[in-house]
Amino acid sequence: MPRPARPKHFSHRPRRSAEDHRTRQPAHEYVLEALPGLEEVAAEELQHVPLARDIRGLRFWYPGDPERLTRLKAAVAAYRIRAWDVPRPRGLLGHQQLGELVDFLAAVVRVGGHRSFRLAAAGRESSVMARVAEELSNGLNLPFDAEEGELLIRLRPQEDGPGWEVLARLTPRPLSARAWRVCNRGGGLNATVAYAVHKLAGQREEDRIFNPMAGSGTLLVERALMGPYDAMVGVDTDDGAVACARANLQAAGREVEVARVDALDTGLPARSFDLIVADLPWGDAIGSHRGNAALYPAFLGEMYRLLSRQGRLVVLTHELRLFENLLQDQTRWHARELFQVYSGGHHPKAYLLGKR
Ligand SMILES: C[S@@+](CC[C@H](N)C(=O)[O-])C[C@H]1O[C@@H](n2cnc3c(N)ncnc32)[C@H](O)[C@@H]1O
């Protein structure tokens, strides 16, 4: 009797998945940099990078295509990192070490297409650093540009050993400098902060989202790129801001309505939104402290009307005392701090509010 054909999945030859194939590529060590206060959001995003392993905080090994790391949203930079067993940076100028260092950096340049480089290290003005710069310029065939160099090379003492480690930023610009940002305005939010706001506020397909005081539209664009939602609209009273947000949304390839409307007088029915995200004027570059003393309570009152019963309101502000006093003096909202971030010389906080 002929033997029945062996079902395909009983085949003796192990089948190699695409993932097996990629896993066999040599792994490199990387480290992410996040704005202070957003490290946990960046670490959480890292957990979702396929093949990232041996993750310790923001440091990890990864055998996959580095391009995937350049698409991370919560980190401001991704670096490939390698340590040398030298007691001082001068040791990197040894024949063998220099050859290895140039190979290491050249591999990063092949990924990022950098056209110049700069050094960031304690004592970067020293004669040793000048020699390192000269040798690297020759070895990499790239010009050294102390201020604007695209390949950012950091040298620092090893975290867990006696040597020195070198970090090479994968991208010529920080990851927070999004390709969609064709228009910038004073007071514009760092895009990684906007991403963190949405991640921590919760991303729901059924959300009707409102972004009052949209400015250049950072919160709108980042949410539009994160995935589906039911509806989203932004407003600002400033013509220039409306035009700027529209330009950024168009560059991102997303259709979101932005209108020149006063957020406190939208004419919209009560409970129109499930999620309201607002980066309020901070009273320095945008708005004034005295103006904010009137704006903030009026804002909270109108957002209470516009928010659905189970809705979430996220407020990002640097007017911490004003806002926290307001929260203390009211009973309609419950609130908790989502994060405090250090960005652009400020320490704003993000609060998540809900109706009691
Ligand atoms: C801190 S900025 C927002 C920055 C924005 N997150 C960005 O990334 O560009 C605050 C914005 O609120 C706007 N604004 C102030 N009062 C407003 C109001 N009553 N209604 C709508 N927009 C208002 C200002 O024109 C300004 O663009």
The ligand as a Tripos MOL2 file, in Angstrom:
@<TRIPOS>MOLECULE
LIG
   27    29     1     0     0
SMALL
NO_CHARGES

@<TRIPOS>ATOM
      1 C1          1.6790   76.8720   22.8740 C.3       1 LIG1
      2 S1          0.9910   77.3040   21.3350 S.3       1 LIG1
      3 C2          0.6240   75.7000   20.6750 C.3       1 LIG1
      4 C3          1.8330   75.1210   20.0230 C.3       1 LIG1
      5 C4          1.5350   73.8400   19.3000 C.3       1 LIG1
      6 N1          1.3410   72.7210   20.2160 N.3       1 LIG1
      7 C5          2.6140   73.5000   18.3130 C.2       1 LIG1
      8 O1          3.1990   72.4220   18.3950 O.co2     1 LIG1
      9 O2          2.9410   74.3300   17.4640 O.co2     1 LIG1
     10 C6         -0.5790   77.9210   21.7630 C.3       1 LIG1
     11 C7         -1.4750   78.3500   20.6140 C.3       1 LIG1
     12 O3         -2.7370   78.7230   21.1590 O.3       1 LIG1
     13 C8         -3.3190   79.6690   20.3010 C.3       1 LIG1
     14 N2         -4.4330   80.2850   21.0600 N.ar      1 LIG1
     15 C9         -4.3670   81.1020   22.1290 C.ar      1 LIG1
     16 N3         -5.6140   81.3970   22.5670 N.ar      1 LIG1
     17 C10        -6.4700   80.7120   21.7730 C.ar      1 LIG1
     18 C11        -7.8920   80.5600   21.7370 C.ar      1 LIG1
     19 N4         -8.6760   81.2120   22.6150 N.pl3     1 LIG1
     20 N5         -8.4380   79.7680   20.7930 N.ar      1 LIG1
     21 C12        -7.6550   79.1190   19.9000 C.ar      1 LIG1
     22 N6         -6.3150   79.2230   19.8840 N.ar      1 LIG1
     23 C13        -5.7190   79.9970   20.8100 C.ar      1 LIG1
     24 C14        -2.1620   80.5650   19.9400 C.3       1 LIG1
     25 O4         -2.4370   81.2600   18.7340 O.3       1 LIG1
     26 C15        -1.0310   79.5460   19.7860 C.3       1 LIG1
     27 O5         -0.8880   79.1460   18.4460 O.3       1 LIG1
@<TRIPOS>BOND
     1     1     2 1
     2     2     3 1
     3     2    10 1
     4     3     4 1
     5     4     5 1
     6     5     6 1
     7     5     7 1
     8     7     8 2
     9     7     9 1
    10    10    11 1
    11    11    12 1
    12    11    26 1
    13    12    13 1
    14    13    14 1
    15    13    24 1
    16    14    15 ar
    17    14    23 ar
    18    15    16 ar
    19    16    17 ar
    20    17    18 ar
    21    17    23 ar
    22    18    19 1
    23    18    20 ar
    24    20    21 ar
    25    21    22 ar
    26    22    23 ar
    27    24    25 1
    28    24    26 1
    29    26    27 1
@<TRIPOS>SUBSTRUCTURE
     1 LIG1         1 GROUP 0 **** ****
